[in-house]
Amino acid sequence: MKKTLSIFLAVIFSLLSLYAIVDIIESIYLISRYENFTLSSLGFIAGKALFTTVCLVVIFILVKRIRKHTQSDKDRV
């Protein structure tokens, strides 16, 4: 059950990270095209980058946990 939940969460966070990366690129493009890089716009981009970093760290932890459970399942057999 824990392994299934971890895999599900890893997939969800992977999709969130992918969306956030695309959103960061789109935001940089739109700001550079239509606006100036102000402190406010850089703050929004930094917040999106921080969210992406948190998602990637959670994915790393979940994958490490999944591998640990997979290895312990192999040891039981």
Biopython code that builds the backbone (N, CA, C, O; Angstrom):
import numpy as np
from Bio.PDB.StructureBuilder import StructureBuilder

atoms = [
    (1, "MET", "N", (0.820, -1.187, 0.000)),
    (1, "MET", "CA", (0.000, 0.000, 0.000)),
    (1, "MET", "C", (0.868, 1.256, 0.000)),
    (1, "MET", "O", (0.584, 2.206, -0.730)),
    (2, "LYS", "N", (1.924, 1.264, 0.816)),
    (2, "LYS", "CA", (2.801, 2.426, 0.873)),
    (2, "LYS", "C", (3.501, 2.647, -0.461)),
    (2, "LYS", "O", (3.675, 3.781, -0.906)),
    (3, "LYS", "N", (3.899, 1.548, -1.089)),
    (3, "LYS", "CA", (4.593, 1.648, -2.370)),
    (3, "LYS", "C", (3.667, 2.219, -3.436)),
    (3, "LYS", "O", (4.083, 3.063, -4.229)),
    (4, "THR", "N", (2.429, 1.771, -3.461)),
    (4, "THR", "CA", (1.457, 2.258, -4.440)),
    (4, "THR", "C", (1.185, 3.739, -4.236)),
    (4, "THR", "O", (1.132, 4.505, -5.199)),
    (5, "LEU", "N", (1.015, 4.139, -2.992)),
    (5, "LEU", "CA", (0.782, 5.547, -2.689)),
    (5, "LEU", "C", (1.996, 6.392, -3.066)),
    (5, "LEU", "O", (1.846, 7.492, -3.597)),
    (6, "SER", "N", (3.183, 5.889, -2.797)),
    (6, "SER", "CA", (4.401, 6.618, -3.152)),
    (6, "SER", "C", (4.535, 6.777, -4.663)),
    (6, "SER", "O", (4.919, 7.842, -5.145)),
    (7, "ILE", "N", (4.225, 5.731, -5.403)),
    (7, "ILE", "CA", (4.289, 5.816, -6.867)),
    (7, "ILE", "C", (3.266, 6.825, -7.377)),
    (7, "ILE", "O", (3.573, 7.631, -8.255)),
    (8, "PHE", "N", (2.059, 6.784, -6.833)),
    (8, "PHE", "CA", (1.012, 7.722, -7.241)),
    (8, "PHE", "C", (1.439, 9.162, -6.962)),
    (8, "PHE", "O", (1.281, 10.032, -7.819)),
    (9, "LEU", "N", (1.977, 9.418, -5.772)),
    (9, "LEU", "CA", (2.427, 10.767, -5.435)),
    (9, "LEU", "C", (3.601, 11.204, -6.304)),
    (9, "LEU", "O", (3.688, 12.373, -6.678)),
    (10, "ALA", "N", (4.500, 10.286, -6.629)),
    (10, "ALA", "CA", (5.628, 10.626, -7.492)),
    (10, "ALA", "C", (5.148, 11.038, -8.879)),
    (10, "ALA", "O", (5.680, 11.979, -9.469)),
    (11, "VAL", "N", (4.153, 10.343, -9.395)),
    (11, "VAL", "CA", (3.603, 10.698, -10.711)),
    (11, "VAL", "C", (2.924, 12.064, -10.651)),
    (11, "VAL", "O", (3.108, 12.889, -11.546)),
    (12, "ILE", "N", (2.143, 12.305, -9.607)),
    (12, "ILE", "CA", (1.455, 13.595, -9.463)),
    (12, "ILE", "C", (2.466, 14.735, -9.366)),
    (12, "ILE", "O", (2.320, 15.750, -10.047)),
    (13, "PHE", "N", (3.481, 14.578, -8.534)),
    (13, "PHE", "CA", (4.484, 15.629, -8.390)),
    (13, "PHE", "C", (5.320, 15.787, -9.652)),
    (13, "PHE", "O", (5.784, 16.890, -9.940)),
    (14, "SER", "N", (5.525, 14.721, -10.407)),
    (14, "SER", "CA", (6.228, 14.835, -11.687)),
    (14, "SER", "C", (5.432, 15.679, -12.667)),
    (14, "SER", "O", (5.990, 16.534, -13.357)),
    (15, "LEU", "N", (4.137, 15.441, -12.727)),
    (15, "LEU", "CA", (3.285, 16.244, -13.606)),
    (15, "LEU", "C", (3.239, 17.703, -13.159)),
    (15, "LEU", "O", (3.266, 18.610, -13.991)),
    (16, "LEU", "N", (3.169, 17.930, -11.853)),
    (16, "LEU", "CA", (3.197, 19.299, -11.340)),
    (16, "LEU", "C", (4.512, 19.994, -11.681)),
    (16, "LEU", "O", (4.518, 21.168, -12.049)),
    (17, "SER", "N", (5.614, 19.278, -11.560)),
    (17, "SER", "CA", (6.918, 19.856, -11.883)),
    (17, "SER", "C", (7.026, 20.188, -13.357)),
    (17, "SER", "O", (7.539, 21.245, -13.724)),
    (18, "LEU", "N", (6.549, 19.297, -14.195)),
    (18, "LEU", "CA", (6.578, 19.550, -15.634)),
    (18, "LEU", "C", (5.751, 20.782, -15.977)),
    (18, "LEU", "O", (6.187, 21.625, -16.761)),
    (19, "TYR", "N", (4.561, 20.891, -15.395)),
    (19, "TYR", "CA", (3.721, 22.060, -15.627)),
    (19, "TYR", "C", (4.414, 23.331, -15.132)),
    (19, "TYR", "O", (4.386, 24.358, -15.810)),
    (20, "ALA", "N", (5.033, 23.265, -13.958)),
    (20, "ALA", "CA", (5.683, 24.442, -13.389)),
    (20, "ALA", "C", (6.869, 24.890, -14.239)),
    (20, "ALA", "O", (7.092, 26.090, -14.399)),
    (21, "ILE", "N", (7.630, 23.947, -14.783)),
    (21, "ILE", "CA", (8.763, 24.303, -15.639)),
    (21, "ILE", "C", (8.273, 24.992, -16.903)),
    (21, "ILE", "O", (8.845, 25.997, -17.326)),
    (22, "VAL", "N", (7.224, 24.460, -17.504)),
    (22, "VAL", "CA", (6.650, 25.088, -18.700)),
    (22, "VAL", "C", (6.103, 26.467, -18.350)),
    (22, "VAL", "O", (6.238, 27.404, -19.136)),
    (23, "ASP", "N", (5.491, 26.598, -17.186)),
    (23, "ASP", "CA", (4.941, 27.875, -16.750)),
    (23, "ASP", "C", (6.045, 28.909, -16.529)),
    (23, "ASP", "O", (5.866, 30.080, -16.861)),
    (24, "ILE", "N", (7.171, 28.494, -15.977)),
    (24, "ILE", "CA", (8.299, 29.410, -15.784)),
    (24, "ILE", "C", (8.812, 29.908, -17.128)),
    (24, "ILE", "O", (9.040, 31.104, -17.306)),
    (25, "ILE", "N", (8.992, 28.998, -18.067)),
    (25, "ILE", "CA", (9.483, 29.384, -19.394)),
    (25, "ILE", "C", (8.498, 30.327, -20.070)),
    (25, "ILE", "O", (8.900, 31.325, -20.669)),
    (26, "GLU", "N", (7.212, 30.015, -19.975)),
    (26, "GLU", "CA", (6.187, 30.868, -20.571)),
    (26, "GLU", "C", (6.169, 32.247, -19.906)),
    (26, "GLU", "O", (6.022, 33.259, -20.591)),
    (27, "SER", "N", (6.315, 32.294, -18.597)),
    (27, "SER", "CA", (6.321, 33.571, -17.885)),
    (27, "SER", "C", (7.513, 34.425, -18.286)),
    (27, "SER", "O", (7.374, 35.629, -18.502)),
    (28, "ILE", "N", (8.680, 33.809, -18.386)),
    (28, "ILE", "CA", (9.870, 34.557, -18.800)),
    (28, "ILE", "C", (9.683, 35.107, -20.204)),
    (28, "ILE", "O", (10.031, 36.256, -20.475)),
    (29, "TYR", "N", (9.141, 34.300, -21.090)),
    (29, "TYR", "CA", (8.900, 34.750, -22.466)),
    (29, "TYR", "C", (7.914, 35.916, -22.502)),
    (29, "TYR", "O", (8.164, 36.923, -23.165)),
    (30, "LEU", "N", (6.794, 35.780, -21.789)),
    (30, "LEU", "CA", (5.779, 36.831, -21.811)),
    (30, "LEU", "C", (6.264, 38.115, -21.152)),
    (30, "LEU", "O", (5.968, 39.206, -21.639)),
    (31, "ILE", "N", (6.999, 38.005, -20.063)),
    (31, "ILE", "CA", (7.524, 39.197, -19.399)),
    (31, "ILE", "C", (8.542, 39.895, -20.287)),
    (31, "ILE", "O", (8.541, 41.121, -20.394)),
    (32, "SER", "N", (9.408, 39.122, -20.921)),
    (32, "SER", "CA", (10.419, 39.748, -21.780)),
    (32, "SER", "C", (9.791, 40.361, -23.026)),
    (32, "SER", "O", (10.327, 41.320, -23.581)),
    (33, "ARG", "N", (8.680, 39.827, -23.462)),
    (33, "ARG", "CA", (8.044, 40.345, -24.677)),
    (33, "ARG", "C", (7.155, 41.555, -24.406)),
    (33, "ARG", "O", (7.195, 42.526, -25.160)),
    (34, "TYR", "N", (6.360, 41.513, -23.351)),
    (34, "TYR", "CA", (5.349, 42.544, -23.132)),
    (34, "TYR", "C", (5.629, 43.483, -21.964)),
    (34, "TYR", "O", (5.017, 44.548, -21.887)),
    (35, "GLU", "N", (6.518, 43.130, -21.069)),
    (35, "GLU", "CA", (6.765, 43.943, -19.882)),
    (35, "GLU", "C", (8.265, 44.106, -19.674)),
    (35, "GLU", "O", (9.084, 43.673, -20.484)),
    (36, "ASN", "N", (8.586, 44.741, -18.566)),
    (36, "ASN", "CA", (9.974, 44.834, -18.126)),
    (36, "ASN", "C", (10.159, 43.910, -16.930)),
    (36, "ASN", "O", (9.203, 43.581, -16.227)),
    (37, "PHE", "N", (11.382, 43.504, -16.716)),
    (37, "PHE", "CA", (11.673, 42.671, -15.550)),
    (37, "PHE", "C", (11.725, 43.573, -14.323)),
    (37, "PHE", "O", (12.748, 44.196, -14.040)),
    (38, "THR", "N", (10.628, 43.633, -13.610)),
    (38, "THR", "CA", (10.559, 44.412, -12.379)),
    (38, "THR", "C", (10.753, 43.474, -11.199)),
    (38, "THR", "O", (10.848, 42.256, -11.350)),
    (39, "LEU", "N", (10.807, 44.081, -10.022)),
    (39, "LEU", "CA", (10.973, 43.275, -8.815)),
    (39, "LEU", "C", (9.773, 42.351, -8.614)),
    (39, "LEU", "O", (9.922, 41.219, -8.153)),
    (40, "SER", "N", (8.604, 42.834, -8.959)),
    (40, "SER", "CA", (7.388, 42.026, -8.818)),
    (40, "SER", "C", (7.401, 40.819, -9.760)),
    (40, "SER", "O", (7.108, 39.698, -9.346)),
    (41, "SER", "N", (7.741, 41.056, -11.020)),
    (41, "SER", "CA", (7.756, 39.945, -11.980)),
    (41, "SER", "C", (8.855, 38.940, -11.651)),
    (41, "SER", "O", (8.664, 37.735, -11.817)),
    (42, "LEU", "N", (9.993, 39.423, -11.189)),
    (42, "LEU", "CA", (11.058, 38.501, -10.785)),
    (42, "LEU", "C", (10.659, 37.707, -9.542)),
    (42, "LEU", "O", (11.066, 36.557, -9.378)),
    (43, "GLY", "N", (9.860, 38.326, -8.667)),
    (43, "GLY", "CA", (9.361, 37.615, -7.489)),
    (43, "GLY", "C", (8.424, 36.478, -7.865)),
    (43, "GLY", "O", (8.470, 35.399, -7.275)),
    (44, "PHE", "N", (7.566, 36.735, -8.865)),
    (44, "PHE", "CA", (6.675, 35.671, -9.331)),
    (44, "PHE", "C", (7.469, 34.517, -9.938)),
    (44, "PHE", "O", (7.165, 33.351, -9.690)),
    (45, "ILE", "N", (8.474, 34.843, -10.723)),
    (45, "ILE", "CA", (9.300, 33.797, -11.340)),
    (45, "ILE", "C", (10.078, 33.034, -10.270)),
    (45, "ILE", "O", (10.207, 31.812, -10.343)),
    (46, "ALA", "N", (10.597, 33.758, -9.276)),
    (46, "ALA", "CA", (11.331, 33.096, -8.194)),
    (46, "ALA", "C", (10.409, 32.172, -7.394)),
    (46, "ALA", "O", (10.823, 31.089, -6.982)),
    (47, "GLY", "N", (9.174, 32.592, -7.176)),
    (47, "GLY", "CA", (8.210, 31.747, -6.468)),
    (47, "GLY", "C", (7.896, 30.481, -7.239)),
    (47, "GLY", "O", (7.778, 29.401, -6.659)),
    (48, "LYS", "N", (7.762, 30.617, -8.552)),
    (48, "LYS", "CA", (7.510, 29.442, -9.390)),
    (48, "LYS", "C", (8.722, 28.513, -9.391)),
    (48, "LYS", "O", (8.575, 27.291, -9.371)),
    (49, "ALA", "N", (9.915, 29.096, -9.413)),
    (49, "ALA", "CA", (11.132, 28.283, -9.376)),
    (49, "ALA", "C", (11.256, 27.555, -8.035)),
    (49, "ALA", "O", (11.673, 26.398, -7.988)),
    (50, "LEU", "N", (10.894, 28.232, -6.957)),
    (50, "LEU", "CA", (10.934, 27.602, -5.637)),
    (50, "LEU", "C", (9.932, 26.452, -5.551)),
    (50, "LEU", "O", (10.247, 25.399, -4.997)),
    (51, "PHE", "N", (8.734, 26.644, -6.093)),
    (51, "PHE", "CA", (7.728, 25.580, -6.120)),
    (51, "PHE", "C", (8.237, 24.381, -6.912)),
    (51, "PHE", "O", (8.059, 23.236, -6.496)),
    (52, "THR", "N", (8.874, 24.646, -8.059)),
    (52, "THR", "CA", (9.427, 23.564, -8.874)),
    (52, "THR", "C", (10.508, 22.810, -8.110)),
    (52, "THR", "O", (10.569, 21.582, -8.165)),
    (53, "THR", "N", (11.353, 23.539, -7.403)),
    (53, "THR", "CA", (12.419, 22.910, -6.621)),
    (53, "THR", "C", (11.841, 22.018, -5.522)),
    (53, "THR", "O", (12.321, 20.906, -5.305)),
    (54, "VAL", "N", (10.820, 22.504, -4.838)),
    (54, "VAL", "CA", (10.185, 21.699, -3.786)),
    (54, "VAL", "C", (9.579, 20.431, -4.378)),
    (54, "VAL", "O", (9.715, 19.351, -3.803)),
    (55, "CYS", "N", (8.912, 20.555, -5.521)),
    (55, "CYS", "CA", (8.327, 19.372, -6.175)),
    (55, "CYS", "C", (9.405, 18.365, -6.558)),
    (55, "CYS", "O", (9.225, 17.163, -6.369)),
    (56, "LEU", "N", (10.520, 18.845, -7.093)),
    (56, "LEU", "CA", (11.598, 17.941, -7.493)),
    (56, "LEU", "C", (12.227, 17.249, -6.290)),
    (56, "LEU", "O", (12.595, 16.077, -6.373)),
    (57, "VAL", "N", (12.355, 17.958, -5.176)),
    (57, "VAL", "CA", (12.894, 17.343, -3.958)),
    (57, "VAL", "C", (11.944, 16.258, -3.447)),
    (57, "VAL", "O", (12.387, 15.188, -3.029)),
    (58, "VAL", "N", (10.645, 16.533, -3.480)),
    (58, "VAL", "CA", (9.663, 15.531, -3.047)),
    (58, "VAL", "C", (9.724, 14.307, -3.957)),
    (58, "VAL", "O", (9.644, 13.176, -3.479)),
    (59, "ILE", "N", (9.866, 14.526, -5.266)),
    (59, "ILE", "CA", (9.987, 13.403, -6.207)),
    (59, "ILE", "C", (11.222, 12.574, -5.881)),
    (59, "ILE", "O", (11.158, 11.345, -5.860)),
    (60, "PHE", "N", (12.343, 13.239, -5.626)),
    (60, "PHE", "CA", (13.582, 12.533, -5.294)),
    (60, "PHE", "C", (13.399, 11.678, -4.041)),
    (60, "PHE", "O", (13.837, 10.528, -4.003)),
    (61, "ILE", "N", (12.758, 12.233, -3.024)),
    (61, "ILE", "CA", (12.533, 11.491, -1.782)),
    (61, "ILE", "C", (11.602, 10.303, -2.022)),
    (61, "ILE", "O", (11.840, 9.211, -1.507)),
    (62, "LEU", "N", (10.547, 10.515, -2.802)),
    (62, "LEU", "CA", (9.605, 9.423, -3.076)),
    (62, "LEU", "C", (10.250, 8.306, -3.886)),
    (62, "LEU", "O", (10.019, 7.129, -3.610)),
    (63, "VAL", "N", (11.054, 8.661, -4.878)),
    (63, "VAL", "CA", (11.727, 7.636, -5.685)),
    (63, "VAL", "C", (12.705, 6.845, -4.820)),
    (63, "VAL", "O", (12.818, 5.627, -4.955)),
    (64, "LYS", "N", (13.402, 7.539, -3.941)),
    (64, "LYS", "CA", (14.322, 6.856, -3.028)),
    (64, "LYS", "C", (13.556, 5.889, -2.120)),
    (64, "LYS", "O", (14.018, 4.781, -1.851)),
    (65, "ARG", "N", (12.394, 6.317, -1.656)),
    (65, "ARG", "CA", (11.559, 5.466, -0.799)),
    (65, "ARG", "C", (11.023, 4.260, -1.571)),
    (65, "ARG", "O", (10.975, 3.150, -1.041)),
    (66, "ILE", "N", (10.624, 4.483, -2.821)),
    (66, "ILE", "CA", (10.116, 3.383, -3.652)),
    (66, "ILE", "C", (11.212, 2.351, -3.884)),
    (66, "ILE", "O", (10.973, 1.148, -3.784)),
    (67, "ARG", "N", (12.408, 2.827, -4.192)),
    (67, "ARG", "CA", (13.524, 1.894, -4.418)),
    (67, "ARG", "C", (13.855, 1.111, -3.155)),
    (67, "ARG", "O", (14.186, -0.072, -3.224)),
    (68, "LYS", "N", (13.768, 1.765, -2.009)),
    (68, "LYS", "CA", (14.047, 1.090, -0.742)),
    (68, "LYS", "C", (13.024, -0.018, -0.500)),
    (68, "LYS", "O", (13.389, -1.124, -0.099)),
    (69, "HIS", "N", (11.742, 0.274, -0.742)),
    (69, "HIS", "CA", (10.704, -0.741, -0.548)),
    (69, "HIS", "C", (10.825, -1.859, -1.573)),
    (69, "HIS", "O", (10.561, -3.018, -1.252)),
    (70, "THR", "N", (11.219, -1.536, -2.793)),
    (70, "THR", "CA", (11.396, -2.560, -3.818)),
    (70, "THR", "C", (12.548, -3.485, -3.440)),
    (70, "THR", "O", (12.457, -4.701, -3.609)),
    (71, "GLN", "N", (13.621, -2.908, -2.931)),
    (71, "GLN", "CA", (14.772, -3.711, -2.522)),
    (71, "GLN", "C", (14.411, -4.606, -1.347)),
    (71, "GLN", "O", (14.824, -5.764, -1.301)),
    (72, "SER", "N", (13.637, -4.078, -0.388)),
    (72, "SER", "CA", (13.266, -4.902, 0.767)),
    (72, "SER", "C", (12.303, -6.020, 0.359)),
    (72, "SER", "O", (12.308, -7.090, 0.967)),
    (73, "ASP", "N", (11.474, -5.781, -0.669)),
    (73, "ASP", "CA", (10.599, -6.847, -1.177)),
    (73, "ASP", "C", (11.419, -7.960, -1.815)),
    (73, "ASP", "O", (11.070, -9.133, -1.678)),
    (74, "LYS", "N", (12.492, -7.620, -2.504)),
    (74, "LYS", "CA", (13.349, -8.631, -3.129)),
    (74, "LYS", "C", (14.095, -9.439, -2.073)),
    (74, "LYS", "O", (14.347, -10.629, -2.264)),
    (75, "ASP", "N", (14.448, -8.798, -0.960)),
    (75, "ASP", "CA", (15.162, -9.499, 0.102)),
    (75, "ASP", "C", (14.279, -10.532, 0.796)),
    (75, "ASP", "O", (14.785, -11.526, 1.317)),
    (76, "ARG", "N", (12.985, -10.313, 0.809)),
    (76, "ARG", "CA", (12.066, -11.245, 1.470)),
    (76, "ARG", "C", (11.952, -12.559, 0.721)),
    (76, "ARG", "O", (11.726, -13.605, 1.328)),
    (77, "VAL", "N", (12.106, -12.510, -0.592)),
    (77, "VAL", "CA", (11.909, -13.713, -1.412)),
    (77, "VAL", "C", (13.065, -14.631, -1.332)),
    (77, "VAL", "O", (13.059, -15.688, -1.963)),
]
sb = StructureBuilder()
sb.init_structure("model")
sb.init_model(0)
sb.init_chain("A")
sb.init_seg("    ")
for serial, (resi, resn, name, xyz) in enumerate(atoms, 1):
    if name == "N":
        sb.init_residue(resn, " ", resi, " ")
    sb.init_atom(name, np.array(xyz, "f"), 0.0, 1.0, " ", f" {name:<3s}", serial, name[0])
structure = sb.get_structure()
